[in-house]
């Protein structure tokens, strides 16, 4: 089916639509960064795990990162290479299978290392470290906040690392720029450089939003070149998630009713913020809606001001306000921009609400259905 990629007027039910052209653009940029900087950039499944797109990914990258048994299995069985795996806590029941699916395996604490390292000698082992510095402003996403459960601070590391530890993993960012990474890198080196001669690799984690339009890619490349000159024996790994799927496609929904109370108009949609766009309520942030402007209630502008409400029975399942240039009508499309990264991996079936289908808009303009969800999918979650 040929699709108009601006209006999606041919679409009449909810869809997450990933656009192949935009995905390949991001993948090409990331591949070029890796080549020019002499580092490895790998995909973090926590932000994007649409495995039917992996044949495209494998043309640009060779590895992925996992945070659980199922993600590690996805790397090994669906992507076709063993995962760089980190988990806050491994369990006895799952660890042997995780090892089987992992090329690199990072421990969150020295106690986890002591408990499991002898079972993991086939993998390259690392420790997650905490530089006690992060510029992430939202506490929910700050991995270095006081009291964090993530990583080992420098004062708790032995001067001589265990003989089988080959790497450090350090995650401090969330949709951050290269300027933030530059400042963070100084703290990482200040805290941990004395252990670098004992290592073979260092993983600077995710949050490097190199595909955002205002991201200074040249600065990132130079940072990594300079770092590698200082520590030529270290392999450098970056594992962004959002950067791969950033601005690669929308969630297309439809208006099913318009209600009003105390002068507040709400267009009720056939999707849900809490079910299908949970980061909007968790972060929180206002998503961009195509053809509308975000504004406050006393905007004084001409137009039609609406909340957008989800179709769950959670009272807070709404966001607003958007200013439209027309009065919203039942049946028309509402297009939420940039709803592929994180959103597609965090959705749920609360209230048994129908889940949006997932499709790919190919470069030739044809829409390919990747997955349509059914009542059986809901039953299986409750089974």
WORACOR-V177295 format. One record per pair of residues at least 6 apart in sequence whose ideal C-beta (glycine too) atoms are under 8 Angstrom apart, sorted by sequence separation. I is the first residue (numbers start at 1). J is the second residue. D is the distance in Angstrom with one decimal. If there is no record, write none. Layout:
i = [I | I]
j = [J | J]
d = [D | D]
This chain:
i = [4 | 11 | 33 | 34 | 66 | 75 | 76 | 99 | 107 | 136 | 139 | 142 | 144 | 196 | 209 | 228 | 259 | 260 | 271 | 279 | 280 | 288 | 295 | 299 | 311 | 328 | 349 | 361 | 362 | 3 | 8 | 34 | 75 | 76 | 98 | 136 | 143 | 144 | 173 | 210 | 227 | 258 | 259 | 273 | 274 | 280 | 310 | 360 | 361 | 2 | 3 | 33 | 66 | 75 | 90 | 117 | 134 | 136 | 143 | 173 | 228 | 258 | 273 | 286 | 293 | 297 | 309 | 310 | 347 | 359 | 360 | 1 | 8 | 66 | 107 | 134 | 227 | 258 | 259 | 309 | 347 | 359 | 31 | 64 | 65 | 72 | 107 | 134 | 210 | 257 | 258 | 277 | 293 | 295 | 308 | 359 | 360 | 30 | 64 | 72 | 87 | 133 | 134 | 173 | 257 | 307 | 308 | 358 | 359 | 63 | 71 | 113 | 132 | 172 | 208 | 224 | 255 | 256 | 307 | 308 | 357 | 358 | 72 | 85 | 130 | 131 | 255 | 256 | 307 | 357 | 358 | 5 | 43 | 71 | 113 | 130 | 255 | 256 | 306 | 307 | 308 | 344 | 357 | 64 | 105 | 254 | 305 | 306 | 307 | 357 | 63 | 85 | 172 | 188 | 253 | 254 | 305 | 306 | 357 | 64 | 66 | 85 | 90 | 110 | 253 | 305 | 356 | 43 | 63 | 65 | 66 | 67 | 83 | 84 | 102 | 105 | 107 | 130 | 151 | 170 | 253 | 305 | 306 | 355 | 42 | 45 | 62 | 63 | 64 | 65 | 66 | 67 | 68 | 82 | 83 | 84 | 85 | 86 | 89 | 104 | 105 | 106 | 107 | 151 | 185 | 289 | 304 | 305 | 354 | 41 | 42 | 43 | 44 | 45 | 63 | 64 | 65 | 66 | 67 | 82 | 83 | 84 | 85 | 86 | 88 | 99 | 103 | 104 | 105 | 106 | 107 | 108 | 130 | 151 | 251 | 303 | 304 | 42 | 43 | 44 | 45 | 46 | 58 | 63 | 65 | 82 | 83 | 85 | 87 | 95 | 99 | 102 | 103 | 104 | 105 | 106 | 107 | 130 | 132 | 150 | 303 | 304 | 40 | 42 | 43 | 45 | 49 | 57 | 58 | 81 | 84 | 86 | 90 | 104 | 106 | 128 | 129 | 130 | 170 | 299 | 301 | 303 | 304 | 306 | 355 | 40 | 42 | 44 | 51 | 89 | 96 | 99 | 128 | 129 | 130 | 131 | 181 | 304 | 54 | 73 | 76 | 77 | 95 | 99 | 128 | 129 | 168 | 297 | 299 | 304 | 46 | 49 | 54 | 69 | 72 | 76 | 95 | 127 | 129 | 251 | 296 | 45 | 54 | 72 | 75 | 90 | 251 | 295 | 308 | 352 | 34 | 51 | 168 | 181 | 294 | 295 | 51 | 69 | 73 | 129 | 143 | 144 | 294 | 295 | 349 | 27 | 31 | 45 | 69 | 72 | 143 | 202 | 293 | 294 | 349 | 23 | 27 | 30 | 31 | 45 | 72 | 127 | 178 | 208 | 210 | 292 | 293 | 30 | 168 | 176 | 209 | 212 | 292 | 18 | 24 | 27 | 28 | 69 | 142 | 167 | 170 | 173 | 175 | 176 | 177 | 178 | 202 | 204 | 206 | 208 | 211 | 287 | 292 | 349 | 23 | 27 | 141 | 165 | 166 | 167 | 168 | 169 | 170 | 171 | 172 | 173 | 174 | 176 | 200 | 201 | 202 | 204 | 205 | 206 | 207 | 209 | 210 | 211 | 286 | 289 | 291 | 27 | 127 | 161 | 165 | 166 | 167 | 168 | 169 | 170 | 171 | 173 | 175 | 200 | 201 | 202 | 203 | 204 | 205 | 206 | 209 | 212 | 276 | 291 | 18 | 66 | 157 | 166 | 167 | 168 | 170 | 171 | 172 | 173 | 177 | 196 | 199 | 200 | 201 | 202 | 203 | 206 | 207 | 208 | 211 | 275 | 281 | 20 | 43 | 66 | 136 | 138 | 167 | 169 | 171 | 197 | 201 | 203 | 206 | 211 | 274 | 281 | 314 | 135 | 136 | 154 | 161 | 175 | 177 | 178 | 179 | 182 | 209 | 273 | 275 | 314 | 85 | 127 | 134 | 135 | 136 | 153 | 154 | 157 | 160 | 161 | 177 | 178 | 185 | 193 | 196 | 272 | 274 | 281 | 312 | 313 | 125 | 126 | 129 | 131 | 133 | 134 | 177 | 178 | 181 | 265 | 267 | 269 | 271 | 272 | 280 | 312 | 63 | 125 | 126 | 127 | 128 | 129 | 130 | 136 | 179 | 250 | 265 | 266 | 267 | 269 | 271 | 272 | 274 | 82 | 108 | 125 | 126 | 127 | 128 | 129 | 131 | 135 | 178 | 182 | 265 | 266 | 267 | 268 | 269 | 270 | 312 | 42 | 86 | 108 | 110 | 124 | 125 | 126 | 127 | 128 | 178 | 181 | 185 | 265 | 266 | 267 | 268 | 269 | 272 | 274 | 311 | 108 | 109 | 121 | 124 | 126 | 128 | 264 | 266 | 268 | 274 | 108 | 273 | 291 | 117 | 135 | 178 | 272 | 273 | 289 | 290 | 110 | 273 | 289 | 290 | 117 | 289 | 290 | 135 | 258 | 288 | 289 | 113 | 135 | 287 | 288 | 134 | 259 | 287 | 288 | 133 | 287 | 113 | 266 | 287 | 131 | 133 | 266 | 132 | 133 | 256 | 131 | 264 | 131 | 129 | 131 | 132 | 277 | 131 | 88 | 106 | 131 | 267 | 88 | 129 | 277 | 104 | 106 | 129 | 279 | 279 | 269 | 278 | 277 | 175 | 267 | 276 | 279 | 278 | 278 | 258 | 278 | 136 | 276 | 258 | 275 | 255 | 257 | 275 | 255 | 256 | 274 | 275 | 126 | 255 | 275 | 124 | 255 | 274 | 275 | 124 | 126 | 254 | 255 | 254 | 272 | 275 | 254 | 255 | 272 | 276 | 253 | 254 | 275 | 276 | 252 | 253 | 272 | 252 | 253 | 86 | 252 | 253 | 251 | 252 | 270 | 250 | 251 | 271 | 250 | 250 | 250 | 251 | 249 | 250 | 247 | 248 | 249 | 247 | 249 | 246 | 248 | 251 | 248 | 245 | 246 | 245 | 104 | 106 | 244 | 104 | 242 | 241 | 242 | 241 | 253 | 252 | 251 | 249 | 84 | 65 | 140 | 141 | 140 | 138 | 84 | 84 | 47 | 46 | 44 | 65 | 33 | 30 | 29 | 30 | 29 | 37 | 33 | 37 | 26 | 36 | 39 | 25 | 38 | 33 | 37 | 38 | 57 | 29 | 33 | 37 | 39 | 38 | 37 | 47 | 48 | 47 | 48 | 40 | 42 | 44 | 46 | 47 | 39 | 40 | 41 | 42 | 43 | 44 | 45 | 48 | 39 | 40 | 41 | 42 | 44 | 47 | 48 | 38 | 39 | 40 | 41 | 43 | 47 | 37 | 39 | 41 | 43 | 34 | 30 | 30 | 30 | 26 | 27 | 26 | 26 | 26 | 23 | 26 | 23 | 26 | 22 | 23 | 22 | 23 | 18 | 22 | 19 | 18 | 19 | 18 | 17 | 16 | 17 | 16 | 17 | 16 | 17 | 15 | 14 | 15 | 14 | 14 | 14 | 11 | 13 | 8 | 12 | 8 | 14 | 13 | 14 | 14 | 6 | 50 | 48 | 48 | 47 | 48 | 50 | 47 | 49 | 46 | 48 | 49 | 48 | 47 | 46 | 45 | 53 | 50 | 52 | 53 | 52 | 12 | 52 | 50 | 11 | 18 | 16 | 9 | 16 | 8 | 7 | 8 | 16 | 16 | 24 | 14 | 16 | 18 | 20 | 21 | 14 | 15 | 16 | 18 | 19 | 20 | 14 | 15 | 16 | 17 | 18 | 19 | 20 | 21 | 13 | 14 | 15 | 16 | 17 | 18 | 20 | 13 | 15 | 17 | 17 | 5 | 11 | 10 | 3 | 5 | 3 | 2 | 3 | 2 | 3 | 1 | 2 | 1]
j = [10 | 17 | 39 | 40 | 72 | 81 | 82 | 105 | 113 | 142 | 145 | 148 | 150 | 202 | 215 | 234 | 265 | 266 | 277 | 285 | 286 | 294 | 301 | 305 | 317 | 334 | 355 | 367 | 368 | 10 | 15 | 41 | 82 | 83 | 105 | 143 | 150 | 151 | 180 | 217 | 234 | 265 | 266 | 280 | 281 | 287 | 317 | 367 | 368 | 10 | 11 | 41 | 74 | 83 | 98 | 125 | 142 | 144 | 151 | 181 | 236 | 266 | 281 | 294 | 301 | 305 | 317 | 318 | 355 | 367 | 368 | 10 | 17 | 75 | 116 | 143 | 236 | 267 | 268 | 318 | 356 | 368 | 41 | 74 | 75 | 82 | 117 | 144 | 220 | 267 | 268 | 287 | 303 | 305 | 318 | 369 | 370 | 41 | 75 | 83 | 98 | 144 | 145 | 184 | 268 | 318 | 319 | 369 | 370 | 75 | 83 | 125 | 144 | 184 | 220 | 236 | 267 | 268 | 319 | 320 | 369 | 370 | 85 | 98 | 143 | 144 | 268 | 269 | 320 | 370 | 371 | 19 | 57 | 85 | 127 | 144 | 269 | 270 | 320 | 321 | 322 | 358 | 371 | 79 | 120 | 269 | 320 | 321 | 322 | 372 | 79 | 101 | 188 | 204 | 269 | 270 | 321 | 322 | 373 | 81 | 83 | 102 | 107 | 127 | 270 | 322 | 373 | 61 | 81 | 83 | 84 | 85 | 101 | 102 | 120 | 123 | 125 | 148 | 169 | 188 | 271 | 323 | 324 | 373 | 61 | 64 | 81 | 82 | 83 | 84 | 85 | 86 | 87 | 101 | 102 | 103 | 104 | 105 | 108 | 123 | 124 | 125 | 126 | 170 | 204 | 308 | 323 | 324 | 373 | 61 | 62 | 63 | 64 | 65 | 83 | 84 | 85 | 86 | 87 | 102 | 103 | 104 | 105 | 106 | 108 | 119 | 123 | 124 | 125 | 126 | 127 | 128 | 150 | 171 | 271 | 323 | 324 | 63 | 64 | 65 | 66 | 67 | 79 | 84 | 86 | 103 | 104 | 106 | 108 | 116 | 120 | 123 | 124 | 125 | 126 | 127 | 128 | 151 | 153 | 171 | 324 | 325 | 62 | 64 | 65 | 67 | 71 | 79 | 80 | 103 | 106 | 108 | 112 | 126 | 128 | 150 | 151 | 152 | 192 | 321 | 323 | 325 | 326 | 328 | 377 | 63 | 65 | 67 | 74 | 112 | 119 | 122 | 151 | 152 | 153 | 154 | 204 | 327 | 78 | 97 | 100 | 101 | 119 | 123 | 152 | 153 | 192 | 321 | 323 | 328 | 71 | 74 | 79 | 94 | 97 | 101 | 120 | 152 | 154 | 276 | 321 | 71 | 80 | 98 | 101 | 116 | 277 | 321 | 334 | 378 | 61 | 78 | 195 | 208 | 321 | 322 | 79 | 97 | 101 | 157 | 171 | 172 | 322 | 323 | 377 | 56 | 60 | 74 | 98 | 101 | 172 | 231 | 322 | 323 | 378 | 53 | 57 | 60 | 61 | 75 | 102 | 157 | 208 | 238 | 240 | 322 | 323 | 61 | 199 | 207 | 240 | 243 | 323 | 50 | 56 | 59 | 60 | 101 | 174 | 199 | 202 | 205 | 207 | 208 | 209 | 210 | 234 | 236 | 238 | 240 | 243 | 319 | 324 | 381 | 56 | 60 | 174 | 198 | 199 | 200 | 201 | 202 | 203 | 204 | 205 | 206 | 207 | 209 | 233 | 234 | 235 | 237 | 238 | 239 | 240 | 242 | 243 | 244 | 319 | 322 | 324 | 61 | 161 | 195 | 199 | 200 | 201 | 202 | 203 | 204 | 205 | 207 | 209 | 234 | 235 | 236 | 237 | 238 | 239 | 240 | 243 | 246 | 310 | 325 | 53 | 101 | 192 | 201 | 202 | 203 | 205 | 206 | 207 | 208 | 212 | 231 | 234 | 235 | 236 | 237 | 238 | 241 | 242 | 243 | 246 | 310 | 316 | 56 | 79 | 102 | 172 | 174 | 203 | 205 | 207 | 233 | 237 | 239 | 242 | 247 | 310 | 317 | 350 | 172 | 173 | 191 | 198 | 212 | 214 | 215 | 216 | 219 | 246 | 310 | 312 | 351 | 123 | 165 | 172 | 173 | 174 | 191 | 192 | 195 | 198 | 199 | 215 | 216 | 223 | 231 | 234 | 310 | 312 | 319 | 350 | 351 | 164 | 165 | 168 | 170 | 172 | 173 | 216 | 217 | 220 | 304 | 306 | 308 | 310 | 311 | 319 | 351 | 103 | 165 | 166 | 167 | 168 | 169 | 170 | 176 | 219 | 290 | 305 | 306 | 307 | 309 | 311 | 312 | 314 | 123 | 149 | 166 | 167 | 168 | 169 | 170 | 172 | 176 | 219 | 223 | 306 | 307 | 308 | 309 | 310 | 311 | 353 | 84 | 128 | 150 | 152 | 166 | 167 | 168 | 169 | 170 | 220 | 223 | 227 | 307 | 308 | 309 | 310 | 311 | 314 | 316 | 353 | 151 | 152 | 164 | 167 | 169 | 171 | 307 | 309 | 311 | 317 | 152 | 317 | 335 | 162 | 180 | 223 | 317 | 318 | 334 | 335 | 156 | 319 | 335 | 336 | 164 | 336 | 337 | 183 | 306 | 336 | 337 | 162 | 184 | 336 | 337 | 184 | 309 | 337 | 338 | 184 | 338 | 165 | 318 | 339 | 184 | 187 | 320 | 187 | 188 | 311 | 187 | 320 | 188 | 188 | 190 | 191 | 336 | 191 | 149 | 167 | 192 | 328 | 150 | 191 | 339 | 167 | 169 | 192 | 342 | 343 | 334 | 343 | 343 | 242 | 334 | 343 | 346 | 346 | 347 | 328 | 348 | 207 | 347 | 330 | 347 | 328 | 330 | 348 | 329 | 330 | 348 | 349 | 201 | 330 | 350 | 200 | 331 | 350 | 351 | 201 | 203 | 331 | 332 | 332 | 350 | 353 | 333 | 334 | 351 | 355 | 333 | 334 | 355 | 356 | 333 | 334 | 353 | 334 | 335 | 169 | 335 | 336 | 335 | 336 | 354 | 335 | 336 | 356 | 336 | 337 | 338 | 339 | 338 | 339 | 337 | 338 | 339 | 338 | 340 | 338 | 340 | 343 | 341 | 340 | 341 | 341 | 201 | 203 | 341 | 203 | 341 | 341 | 342 | 342 | 356 | 356 | 356 | 361 | 203 | 206 | 282 | 283 | 283 | 283 | 237 | 239 | 206 | 206 | 206 | 239 | 210 | 210 | 210 | 211 | 211 | 220 | 217 | 221 | 211 | 221 | 224 | 211 | 224 | 220 | 224 | 225 | 244 | 217 | 221 | 225 | 228 | 228 | 228 | 240 | 241 | 241 | 242 | 235 | 237 | 239 | 241 | 242 | 235 | 236 | 237 | 238 | 239 | 240 | 241 | 244 | 236 | 237 | 238 | 239 | 241 | 244 | 245 | 236 | 237 | 238 | 239 | 241 | 245 | 236 | 238 | 240 | 244 | 238 | 240 | 243 | 244 | 243 | 244 | 244 | 245 | 246 | 244 | 247 | 245 | 248 | 247 | 248 | 248 | 249 | 245 | 249 | 248 | 248 | 249 | 249 | 249 | 249 | 250 | 250 | 251 | 251 | 252 | 251 | 251 | 252 | 252 | 253 | 254 | 252 | 254 | 250 | 254 | 252 | 270 | 270 | 271 | 276 | 290 | 340 | 340 | 341 | 341 | 342 | 344 | 342 | 344 | 342 | 344 | 345 | 345 | 345 | 345 | 345 | 360 | 358 | 360 | 370 | 370 | 331 | 371 | 370 | 333 | 340 | 339 | 333 | 340 | 333 | 333 | 335 | 343 | 344 | 363 | 354 | 356 | 358 | 360 | 361 | 355 | 356 | 357 | 359 | 360 | 361 | 356 | 357 | 358 | 359 | 360 | 361 | 362 | 363 | 356 | 357 | 358 | 359 | 360 | 361 | 363 | 357 | 359 | 361 | 367 | 361 | 367 | 367 | 361 | 365 | 365 | 365 | 366 | 366 | 367 | 366 | 367 | 367]
d = [6.7 | 7.7 | 7.7 | 6.1 | 4.1 | 6.5 | 5.5 | 6.7 | 4.2 | 4.2 | 5.9 | 7.7 | 7.5 | 7.3 | 5.7 | 7.2 | 7.5 | 7.3 | 7.4 | 7.2 | 7.4 | 7.6 | 6.6 | 7.0 | 7.8 | 7.9 | 6.1 | 5.5 | 6.2 | 5.5 | 7.6 | 4.4 | 6.5 | 6.6 | 7.3 | 7.4 | 4.8 | 7.8 | 6.4 | 5.7 | 8.0 | 6.3 | 5.4 | 5.1 | 6.0 | 5.7 | 3.7 | 7.4 | 7.9 | 7.5 | 7.2 | 6.4 | 7.1 | 3.5 | 6.5 | 6.0 | 5.4 | 7.7 | 7.4 | 6.7 | 6.4 | 7.2 | 5.5 | 5.1 | 8.0 | 6.9 | 6.6 | 6.3 | 6.6 | 5.2 | 4.9 | 6.3 | 7.1 | 5.3 | 7.1 | 6.4 | 6.6 | 5.2 | 6.5 | 4.0 | 7.8 | 6.1 | 7.7 | 7.8 | 7.9 | 8.0 | 7.3 | 3.8 | 6.1 | 7.6 | 7.2 | 6.6 | 7.9 | 7.1 | 6.5 | 5.1 | 5.8 | 5.2 | 4.5 | 4.6 | 7.6 | 6.1 | 7.3 | 7.0 | 4.4 | 5.2 | 5.8 | 7.8 | 5.8 | 7.7 | 6.8 | 7.6 | 5.9 | 5.0 | 6.9 | 6.0 | 4.9 | 5.6 | 6.9 | 6.3 | 6.3 | 4.7 | 5.1 | 6.0 | 7.8 | 6.7 | 7.3 | 6.5 | 3.2 | 7.9 | 4.5 | 6.8 | 6.4 | 7.8 | 6.7 | 5.8 | 6.2 | 5.1 | 6.7 | 5.9 | 6.6 | 6.9 | 6.4 | 5.2 | 5.2 | 6.7 | 8.0 | 6.6 | 7.9 | 4.7 | 7.9 | 7.3 | 7.8 | 7.8 | 4.6 | 5.3 | 5.2 | 5.8 | 6.8 | 7.1 | 3.9 | 4.2 | 7.8 | 7.5 | 5.9 | 7.4 | 7.8 | 6.1 | 5.3 | 6.3 | 7.2 | 7.3 | 5.9 | 7.3 | 7.8 | 4.2 | 7.1 | 6.5 | 7.9 | 5.7 | 4.2 | 5.5 | 6.3 | 3.9 | 6.1 | 6.1 | 6.2 | 7.9 | 5.7 | 4.4 | 4.7 | 6.0 | 6.2 | 5.9 | 5.2 | 6.6 | 6.8 | 7.8 | 6.6 | 6.0 | 7.3 | 7.6 | 7.2 | 7.3 | 7.8 | 7.3 | 7.0 | 7.9 | 7.0 | 6.4 | 7.7 | 7.8 | 7.4 | 6.9 | 7.5 | 7.2 | 7.2 | 7.8 | 5.6 | 5.5 | 6.8 | 4.2 | 5.2 | 4.0 | 4.9 | 6.2 | 6.1 | 4.8 | 5.7 | 4.2 | 5.6 | 5.1 | 6.3 | 7.8 | 6.5 | 4.4 | 4.7 | 4.4 | 4.6 | 4.8 | 5.8 | 5.7 | 7.1 | 6.3 | 7.2 | 3.8 | 7.7 | 7.0 | 7.0 | 5.6 | 4.9 | 5.0 | 6.6 | 7.9 | 7.2 | 6.6 | 6.9 | 3.4 | 6.1 | 7.2 | 6.1 | 7.4 | 7.6 | 5.5 | 6.9 | 7.3 | 7.2 | 7.3 | 6.7 | 7.3 | 7.6 | 7.2 | 6.2 | 6.5 | 5.4 | 6.4 | 5.3 | 6.3 | 7.7 | 7.9 | 5.9 | 5.7 | 6.3 | 5.9 | 6.9 | 6.9 | 5.4 | 8.0 | 6.1 | 6.6 | 6.6 | 6.4 | 4.2 | 5.4 | 5.1 | 7.8 | 7.4 | 5.1 | 5.9 | 7.4 | 7.6 | 7.9 | 6.2 | 6.1 | 6.7 | 7.5 | 6.3 | 5.9 | 6.4 | 6.9 | 7.5 | 6.5 | 5.2 | 4.5 | 7.7 | 4.0 | 7.6 | 5.9 | 7.3 | 6.5 | 6.9 | 4.5 | 7.6 | 5.2 | 6.4 | 5.7 | 6.8 | 6.0 | 6.6 | 5.4 | 7.6 | 4.3 | 7.2 | 6.3 | 7.6 | 7.2 | 7.4 | 6.0 | 5.5 | 7.4 | 5.3 | 5.6 | 6.1 | 4.7 | 7.3 | 7.1 | 4.4 | 6.3 | 5.3 | 3.9 | 6.4 | 7.9 | 6.7 | 7.8 | 5.2 | 6.9 | 6.6 | 6.8 | 6.9 | 7.3 | 5.7 | 7.7 | 7.5 | 5.5 | 6.8 | 4.0 | 4.6 | 7.1 | 6.1 | 5.0 | 6.9 | 7.7 | 6.2 | 6.7 | 6.8 | 7.5 | 6.8 | 7.8 | 7.6 | 5.6 | 7.2 | 6.8 | 6.2 | 6.7 | 7.0 | 7.6 | 5.3 | 7.0 | 7.7 | 4.7 | 4.7 | 7.5 | 5.0 | 5.7 | 6.6 | 4.0 | 4.5 | 7.5 | 6.2 | 6.2 | 8.0 | 7.8 | 7.0 | 7.7 | 6.7 | 6.7 | 4.6 | 6.3 | 7.2 | 6.2 | 7.6 | 7.0 | 7.5 | 5.1 | 6.6 | 5.9 | 5.1 | 7.5 | 6.4 | 5.3 | 6.9 | 7.3 | 7.7 | 6.1 | 7.6 | 4.3 | 4.0 | 5.0 | 4.3 | 5.9 | 3.0 | 2.7 | 4.7 | 7.0 | 4.1 | 6.0 | 4.2 | 5.5 | 6.0 | 4.9 | 5.4 | 6.2 | 7.7 | 7.2 | 6.8 | 7.5 | 7.9 | 6.3 | 6.2 | 7.1 | 5.9 | 6.1 | 7.2 | 6.2 | 7.7 | 5.3 | 6.2 | 6.4 | 7.4 | 7.1 | 7.6 | 5.2 | 7.6 | 6.3 | 4.6 | 7.0 | 7.0 | 7.2 | 8.0 | 7.3 | 7.4 | 7.4 | 6.4 | 6.5 | 7.1 | 7.8 | 6.2 | 6.5 | 7.6 | 7.4 | 6.3 | 7.9 | 7.6 | 7.9 | 6.7 | 4.4 | 5.0 | 7.5 | 7.4 | 6.4 | 6.8 | 7.0 | 6.6 | 4.7 | 6.0 | 7.9 | 7.9 | 5.9 | 4.4 | 7.8 | 4.6 | 7.8 | 6.0 | 6.7 | 7.4 | 7.8 | 5.8 | 4.7 | 6.6 | 8.0 | 6.3 | 3.5 | 5.6 | 7.9 | 6.0 | 6.0 | 5.3 | 6.5 | 5.1 | 6.2 | 6.7 | 7.3 | 6.6 | 7.4 | 6.7 | 7.7 | 5.0 | 6.1 | 6.4 | 5.6 | 6.0 | 4.6 | 7.3 | 5.5 | 6.3 | 7.7 | 7.7 | 7.2 | 7.6 | 7.4 | 7.0 | 7.1 | 6.9 | 6.8 | 7.1 | 6.7 | 6.9 | 4.4 | 5.2 | 7.9 | 7.7 | 6.0 | 3.4 | 6.1 | 4.5 | 5.3 | 6.5 | 6.8 | 4.2 | 5.7 | 5.1 | 4.2 | 5.6 | 4.6 | 6.4 | 5.8 | 5.9 | 6.1 | 6.2 | 6.5 | 6.4 | 4.9 | 7.4 | 6.0 | 7.1 | 7.2 | 4.1 | 6.5 | 7.0 | 6.9 | 7.3 | 6.7 | 7.7 | 6.3 | 7.8 | 7.6 | 6.1 | 6.6 | 6.4 | 6.8 | 6.4 | 5.3 | 7.4 | 6.3 | 4.4 | 6.2 | 4.9 | 7.9 | 5.3 | 7.5 | 7.2 | 5.0 | 6.5 | 5.6 | 6.9 | 6.3 | 4.0 | 7.1 | 6.0 | 6.8 | 7.9 | 6.1 | 6.1 | 6.0 | 7.1 | 7.8 | 7.4 | 7.2 | 6.9 | 7.1 | 5.0 | 4.2 | 7.1 | 7.9 | 6.7 | 6.7 | 6.1 | 7.2 | 7.5 | 6.3 | 7.1 | 7.1 | 4.0 | 7.4 | 7.5 | 8.0 | 7.0 | 4.6 | 7.9 | 4.8 | 8.0 | 7.9 | 7.2 | 6.7 | 4.9 | 6.1 | 7.2 | 7.0 | 4.7 | 6.6 | 7.5 | 6.5 | 6.9 | 4.3 | 5.7 | 5.6 | 6.4 | 6.0 | 7.5 | 5.8 | 5.8 | 7.3 | 7.1 | 6.7 | 5.0 | 7.1 | 6.1 | 7.3 | 7.6 | 5.3 | 6.9 | 6.2 | 5.4 | 6.4 | 5.5 | 6.6 | 6.3 | 8.0 | 6.9 | 7.2 | 5.5 | 5.2 | 7.1 | 6.5 | 6.2 | 7.1 | 7.1 | 7.0 | 6.2 | 5.4 | 6.9 | 7.4 | 5.4 | 5.9 | 6.3 | 7.5 | 7.5 | 7.1 | 6.9 | 7.7 | 6.0 | 5.7 | 4.9 | 5.6 | 7.7 | 7.8 | 5.8 | 5.4 | 6.9 | 7.6 | 7.8 | 7.5 | 4.8 | 4.4 | 6.2 | 5.6 | 5.3 | 7.1 | 3.8 | 7.8 | 5.5 | 7.4 | 7.8 | 7.0 | 5.0 | 4.8 | 7.0 | 5.0 | 7.0 | 7.6 | 4.4 | 6.0 | 3.8 | 7.6 | 7.3 | 7.2 | 7.7 | 4.5 | 6.5 | 6.7 | 7.3 | 7.6 | 8.0 | 6.3 | 7.1 | 6.9 | 7.9 | 6.4 | 7.8 | 7.2 | 6.4 | 6.9 | 6.7 | 7.3 | 7.9 | 5.0 | 4.3 | 5.8 | 6.5 | 6.8 | 6.9 | 5.6 | 6.9 | 6.2 | 4.5 | 4.5 | 5.0 | 5.2 | 7.9 | 6.8 | 6.6 | 3.8 | 6.8 | 7.7 | 7.2 | 6.2 | 6.1 | 7.7 | 5.7 | 7.9 | 7.7 | 5.8 | 2.4 | 8.0 | 6.9 | 6.5 | 4.8 | 5.6 | 5.2 | 8.0 | 7.2 | 7.8 | 7.4 | 7.4 | 6.5 | 7.5 | 5.5 | 4.1 | 5.0 | 4.9 | 5.0 | 3.6 | 7.3 | 4.4 | 7.5 | 6.8 | 7.4 | 7.4 | 7.1 | 6.8 | 7.7 | 6.0 | 7.0 | 5.6 | 8.0 | 7.7 | 6.4 | 6.6 | 6.8 | 6.9 | 5.8 | 7.2 | 6.3 | 7.8 | 8.0 | 7.0 | 6.4 | 6.4 | 4.8 | 4.4 | 8.0 | 7.3 | 6.7 | 5.8 | 5.4 | 4.7 | 4.3 | 4.8 | 6.8 | 6.0 | 7.8 | 7.9 | 5.4 | 6.2 | 7.4 | 7.0 | 4.8 | 6.6 | 5.1 | 7.1 | 5.1 | 7.2 | 7.7 | 6.7 | 4.8 | 5.7 | 7.4 | 4.9 | 7.4 | 7.8 | 7.8 | 6.9 | 5.5 | 4.9 | 7.8 | 6.3 | 5.2 | 7.5 | 7.8 | 7.1 | 5.2 | 6.8 | 6.8 | 6.6 | 7.3 | 7.0 | 6.7 | 7.8 | 8.0 | 4.9 | 7.9 | 7.6 | 7.0 | 6.7 | 5.2 | 6.2 | 6.9 | 6.5 | 5.6 | 6.7 | 6.4 | 7.3 | 5.7 | 7.8 | 7.3 | 5.3 | 7.5 | 5.8 | 8.0 | 8.0 | 5.6 | 7.3 | 7.5 | 7.7 | 6.4 | 3.7 | 5.0 | 4.9 | 5.2 | 5.2 | 4.7 | 5.0 | 5.1 | 7.9 | 7.0 | 7.3 | 7.2 | 7.4 | 7.2 | 5.2 | 6.9 | 5.4 | 5.4 | 7.2 | 6.1 | 7.8 | 7.7 | 5.8 | 7.5 | 6.1 | 5.0 | 7.3 | 6.1 | 4.6 | 6.4 | 7.7 | 5.0]
